[in-house]
Amino acid sequence: MVPPPPGEESQTVVLPPGWQSYLSPQGRRYYVNTATNETTWERPGSSPGIPASPGPHRSSLPPTVNGYHASGTPAHPPETAHMSVRKSTGDSQNLGSSSPGKKQSKENTITINCVTFPHPDTMPEQQLLKPTEWSYCDYFWADKKDPQGNGTVAGFELLLQKQLKGKQMQKEMSEFIRERIKIEEEYAKNLAKLSQNSLAAQEEGSLGEAWAQVKKSLADEAEVHLKFSAKLHSEVEKPLMNFRENFKKDMKKCDHHIADLRKQLASRYAAVEKARKALTERQRDLEMKTQQLEIKLSNKTEEDIKKARRKSTQAGDDLMRCVDLYNQAQSKWFEEMVTTTLELERLEVERVEMIRQHLCQYTQLRHETDMFNQSTVEPVDQLLRKVDPAKDRELWVREHKTGNIRPVDMEI
């Protein structure tokens, strides 16, 4: 929309004080009252009985809804008025920013799940919420096709699936540790049973002592493994299960809350589009009746124009109310999406860190078990090094001898 060339208006009818003439992108002329910021398609005072500022869209609506002239720049005429969503620096959006046309608006913005963000190519200053990280809050606004290609999955649903998979993995890890505990308990039971076995109990001497220590070491090792299994249960398996149960409750609340907000946002967006369409129809009807009045002046036509103006104004008010409700829903959606995705991110980091710590505890317990097992074998090693066949023979002979034999010379 550009001002007319200098002197163009002076060649026809001089405009009343305070009025200026402009051209729309389609080449249609309209008029702006610079004092009141009102606009009209009709030349002020050009027809008898028509107010100086008929303004087919006079109301309290913002410029992009009723075509008011703001900040020295004429707003877009009603027939091409377009409302877009822009992301403000405060991470919220306002529906109602004017743009030269729908085509240009679509090029400058991108709509994702009923929320329109500035296009990255046209808004280089539009940065990620956490630019230095691959954070959940920056990459899950759009929907994604499922692997079968039969439908789409919301970005937030992908995050929930990630959390649910993590919960399942945690459950399976707990089951793994439980199986490990069973193995340890069974192993300890078998070791204790074997230590009571009487095989080779008759062995004597230093070798017999070493053999007895071997059997005793099995009983000590059995006790070590029983303690290991008990600690695995209390320090690894149980914490994993407790964290999983609490996590499950949090996920249910989070899922329902975001789903409700998403439905509300979609409903508000649809209401805005419906109200915008109604406003366009009312303005078109008003324009048609205004043209009829130019052709044939009559009291009935003037009444129709007044009625059409009231309907147009009412449609504009309805649109404004829908816009306000939409902006509230959108702001709430954006705020909750960011907050909830960051919370999911925190929970995921906490889950991974918690599992890491408990697996470290598992390895630490395992090392301690190995050290205790080694300590049970050390006495066996010491006795085995002291095994002396000569000494054993001496002890056995002393205990079991039947008499000495001394060779003597035989006489012939």
Secondary structure, 3 states (H helix, E strand, C coil): CECCCCCCHHHCCCCCCCEEEEECCCCCEEEEECCCCEEECCCCCCCCCCCCCCCCCCCCCCHHHHCCCECCECCCCHHHCCCEEEECCCCCEEEEECCCCHHHHHHHEEEECCEEEECCCCCCCCCCCCCCCCCHHHHCCCCEECCCCCCEECHHHHHHHHHHHHHHHHHHHHHHHHHHHHHHHHHHHHHHHHHCCCCCCCCCHHHHHHHHHHHHHHHHHHHHHHHHHHHHHHHHHHHHHHHHHHHHHHHHHHHHHHHHHHHHHHHHHHHHHHHHHHHHHHHHHHHHHHHHHHHCCCHHHHHHHHHHHHHHHHHHHHHHHHHHHHHHHHHHHHHHHHHHHHHHHHHHHHHHHHHHHHHHHHHHHHHHHHHHHHHHHHHHHHHHHCCCHHHHHHHHHHHHCCCCCCCCCCCC
